[in-house]
């Protein structure tokens, strides 16, 4: 197996106690460096993370998914040996094999950013409403960042240190995925999509974002774009 | 002069006093204060001599002076709300940065503490290729995080401890 000691996997965690340990252990079987950012969970997530042996960074209170991700990236970048970073959802919807193959592709091809796409791959059990929502999100992202992806809000992404150092997410909320694309467009770095399988388990469906939250996300992204640099 | 006028003028004076007593808030810029002084003067004038706002209202095409006041109030309210929103956003971002810096330092401190307490026995059990470069990383990492960590050999045991799941139980002590 290829040594992945120069890879850091960042897993933002918010109240995922029932599944997070299994997810992290699966990751640790393939990656030496896994950092889970506990975003002020109120269940036993922190203990589960520690039990898994992953690095734990613990937000003192809930800051939001984007902020948690940025914390994990900042933490990973403290290791000068970190060359590749992977973001991975804690709810078990992603497959570790996909993360591994994304890192391999980053190593072998001159792209800086790979974004997982469930539409290029297979999505199991996706509801029609969710499918439609994701299509709309895609149009929204194309309008706001100029980047058109087949899957706008996939949590599985892999990127190089170069891009990670530029990332600096400010949208603390779920809108980070769109901000990520904006930053990507600004950086001008080469990117690609990578087919991944998303498994919609009953757990992730119950936990997932209510669709109405997309209104909040969209507003946050637009406001943040308008106000960026505003003091 | 009716009592209501005295009361109104006194309360607007109070607003002014409160505004200027907030000396600690450097962000409160001079422009805001000047605007406040102007507003205060306008308030006093229109309370003392209601004919003036009435005349101004008629001049700009508003029927009643009170309506004019209402419109001005709406504008001022919107402006101050926006101003507060910007400030809040800025504060939020500062809080996030602070929380992030704290969380990372805390994580490093906890891992180092764990490494020095229990990691020595397992030493370089980490099967990865990292052990060689790690001692260097440790120093760098702590320094960049601004922590009080001493750097040096903390990193290798940290990895070893991390790969040693059962040991996690006693790491938990430092949590709150």
Interface residues (C-beta under 8 A of the other chain):
Chain A: X3 X5 X28 X32 X37 X46 X47 X50 X51 X52 X53 X54 X55 X56 X57 X58 X59 X60 X61 X63 X67 X70 X71 X74 X75 X78 X79 X80 X81 X170 X172 X227 X230 X231
Chain B: X86 X89 X90 X92 X93 X96 X99 X100 X102 X103 X104 X106 X107 X108 X110 X111 X126 X128 X129 X130 X133 X134 X136 X137 X140 X141 X144 X145 X159 X162 X163 X164 X165 X168 X169 X171 X172 X175
